[in-house]
């Protein structure tokens, strides 16, 4: 009898940690968001550095649909989408066991896309003034501090909201000189932990 109790205790001591383990990966989809360029849709991967870790790495990728000036002609309204990659880390100051978690982190902002730039006005053949726009690649590079609030609906399903502010040190293209400017990002997300 003592042998069965010892084997049962040994079995539970081996199995219990497997059930107690928290997931160390998360995939999140962001169906709607905004930044200084336009409206975003994105996906991100989060990797916790250890079980119950207060530190994780994040790798978000967003597609940004640029908003347009109402004065542009119909030919110039179809700016292609931007792509933003903002890798960084998240720090959770409180316990990971809570259903509502706050985190703060730092992200590198890498953005690229094509956009129209106003170059000049000219007189067309019928004598009317016409504004001229040129399409060129725009490159953006900067840093951002992001606040995260995550809601664990279940052990596997999570939802959240992110708000980030930062500086762009590079914002240039062939038709625009480099500017130092601000960047902002607000997005909602839902996803799965595994």
N, C-alpha and C positions, 0 to 999 in steps of 0.2 A: 504494500500500500504506500509506504514511504517513497518507493521508487516512482510510482505513478504521480504522486504529488510533486516530486522533484522534477520529473520530466514535464509536467503541466506548467509548473512555474518557469522552467527554462524556456518552454515554448512561448508562453505569454511575454516573457522578458525580451524575446527575439522579435515577436510580432508587434508588440505595442509601439515601439519606436517607428515602425513603418507606417502605422496609422496616424501617429502624432506628427509625422514629417509634414512640413508646409511646402507648398509648391515653390520652386525657386525660379520660375520663368513666367512671363505674362506676355500675351499678344493682345494689343488693344487697337480697335478701329475707331477713328474719329469721323463721324458722319458730317459734322458741321463745325466750322471754326472761322476765325478772321485773323488777319494780320495787317500790317501797313500797306501791303500790296493789294489784297482782296480777300475773297472767300476761299477757305481751305477744306480739303478732304484728305485724311491721312491714315497711316497705320504706324504702329510703333511696337518695338520689342523691348522688354525689360528683363534684365537678368540680375537677381539678387546674388550678392557675392557669397552668401552662406545661408543656411537655414536660420530663420528668425533674425536675419541681418538687418541692421539699420541703414545699410548702404547698398545701392543698386546702380547698375548702368542702364541707360536708356538710349534707344536708337530710333528716333521718330523720322519718318519721311512723309512730307506733305506735298500735295499738288495744289497750287494756288491759281485761282481763276481771277485775273486782273479786272478791276472795275475801270470803266471808261468815262472820259469826259463827254458830256452831252453835245458839245460843239464839234466833235470830230465827224468827219464824213463817214458814210457807211463802209467805205473801203478800208478805213483806218480803225474800225471798231473791233476787228477780229484779232486782237493780240493773243498769241499762243500762251499757254499756261507756264507758270514758273514751277520750279522744283526746289523745295527747301529740305535740307538734311540738317537736323539739329541734335547731334549726339551729345551726351552729357552724363551727369550722375544725379541721383536723388538721395537725400539724407532724411531719414525718418526719426525725428527726435523722441517720439513716444514708442510704446510697445507695438509690435506687429500683430498682436492678438486682438486688437480692437477692430470693430466693424467699420469705423470711420477713421481714416488715417490722414494725417497731414504730412507733407514732405516739402522740402525746399531743395533746389538744386541749381547747378550752373550748366549752361549749354553753349556749345559752339554753334554759330549760325552760318550755314553755307547755303547761299541761294543763287540760282541761275535761271535765266529765262530770256526770252526776246520781248521787246516792247517798242512801241513807237515813240519817237522823240520829235518834238516840234523843232524844225530847223529854220524856216523863213516863210515869208509871205511873198507871193508872186502874182503878176497879172496874167490871166489866161488869155487865149486868143479872142474871146468875146468881150474882153475889157473888164472882167470882174476879178476881184481879189480872191486868191485861193491860198489857204494855209498849206504848207508842205510838211509832211511827217516822214521820218525815215525809220525803218525797222532795224534794230541792232541788238546784239547780245548784251545783257545786263548781268554783272557779277556782283554778289554781295557777300561780305564776310564780317562777322562780328561776334559778340558774346551776349549772353542773356541770362538773367536770374529768373527762375521759374518757380512758382508756387503750385503745388499739387494737392488736391483733396480727392481721396479715393474712398468709395463706398463698397464694401464687400457684401454683396447681396447673398452670396452663398460661399462655400469654400472654394469653388471654381470660378464663379461669375463675379465680375467687378465692374463698377462704373466710376466715372470721375470727371473732374473739371480742372483745367490748367490755365494759369495766367502768368505770362512772362513779360518782362521789360528788359531792354538792353540797348547797346550801341552798335551801330554798323561802322566799322573802320574803313571798309572798302565798299563803295557803291558807285560803280563806273561802267561805262560802255564806250563805244567808238564815237557816239554823238553826245557824250556827257562827261565832264571831268569828275574826278573823285570827290565825293562829299562824305563828311562824317555826319551821320544822322541817327535817329532813334529807330528802334524796332519794338513791336508789341505783338503778342500772340495770345488769343483766347480761344479755347477749344473744349468741347465735351468729348467723352469717349466711353466705350464699353468694351469689355474683353473677357478673356479666359486665362486662368492661371493653370499651369501644369508643371 
